[in-house]
């Protein structure tokens, strides 16, 4: 089964619709697209010394891994102070109250 590659056009600033170009029947352009995807490096396409397009790799989501920051002593103290904070809550009653409040109408119905 042939792979389908699309070449993303430049990012539109005003969210205009982008045109896609199926390169499955264009072996040279497909090779360039595969190289860009594999290496993560953009390639500039020229014709007669004039730049005509740029092939850029798609960004991975998320674009970077976030490193967890160590918790401060104040954050750890706040976290630990919350332990057992719900021990006196009747969870069965809490669930019943939540479901019954969903049946109550909080605002008058508006006819449109």
C-alpha positions in Angstrom: 0.0 0.0 0.0 1.6 3.3 -1.0 2.2 5.9 1.6 0.4 9.2 1.2 2.5 12.3 2.0 1.2 15.8 2.0 3.4 18.9 1.8 2.1 21.5 4.3 2.1 25.0 2.9 3.4 27.9 4.9 1.5 28.5 8.0 -1.4 30.9 7.1 -1.6 33.9 9.5 -5.3 34.4 9.0 -6.4 30.8 9.1 -7.0 30.6 5.4 -7.5 27.1 4.1 -4.2 25.4 3.0 -3.9 23.5 -0.2 -2.4 20.0 0.0 -0.3 18.3 -2.5 -0.3 14.5 -2.8 3.3 13.5 -3.5 2.9 9.8 -3.7 3.4 9.9 -7.5 6.4 12.4 -7.2 9.3 10.2 -6.1 11.9 13.0 -5.9 9.7 15.3 -3.8 8.6 12.3 -1.7 12.3 11.5 -1.0 12.9 15.1 0.1 9.8 14.9 2.4 10.9 11.7 3.9 14.4 13.1 4.5 13.0 16.2 6.2 10.7 14.1 8.4 13.6 11.7 9.3 16.2 14.4 10.1 13.9 17.1 11.4 15.8 19.6 9.2 14.1 21.9 6.8 15.0 22.0 3.1 14.8 25.0 0.8 13.7 24.3 -2.8 15.3 26.5 -5.5 14.8 26.9 -9.2 17.5 28.6 -11.1 19.0 30.1 -8.0 15.6 31.5 -6.8 14.0 30.2 -3.6 10.5 28.8 -4.5 9.5 26.8 -1.4 10.6 25.5 1.9 9.8 22.0 3.2 9.7 21.9 7.0 9.1 19.0 9.4 5.8 18.9 11.2 6.1 19.7 14.9 5.6 16.9 17.3 3.1 17.6 20.0 4.1 18.6 22.6 7.0 20.4 21.0 9.2 19.9 24.0 9.1 17.8 27.2 8.4 19.8 30.3 10.8 18.9 33.1 9.1 18.6 36.4 10.2 21.2 38.9 11.0 20.0 42.4 8.3 21.0 44.9 9.2 23.7 47.4 9.0 23.1 51.1 5.9 25.3 51.3 4.2 23.2 48.5 5.1 19.9 50.3 3.7 21.3 53.6 0.5 22.3 51.9 0.2 18.9 50.2 0.7 17.1 53.5 -1.7 19.3 55.4 -4.5 18.2 53.0 -4.1 14.5 54.0 -7.2 13.3 55.8 -9.1 16.4 55.0 -12.1 14.4 53.7 -12.1 11.8 56.4 -15.3 13.1 58.0 -17.2 13.3 54.7 -20.0 10.9 54.2 -19.2 9.9 50.6 -22.5 8.1 50.0 -24.4 11.3 51.1 -22.1 13.5 48.9 -22.8 11.4 45.8 -26.5 11.4 46.5 -26.4 15.2 46.9 -24.5 15.7 43.7 -27.1 13.6 41.7 -30.0 15.3 43.3 -28.6 18.8 42.6 -28.4 17.8 38.9 -32.2 17.4 38.9 -32.9 20.8 40.4 -33.4 23.8 38.1 -31.2 26.7 39.2 -32.4 29.2 36.7 -35.8 29.8 35.1 -36.3 28.4 31.6 -35.9 31.0 28.8 -38.1 30.7 25.8 -36.4 31.7 22.6 
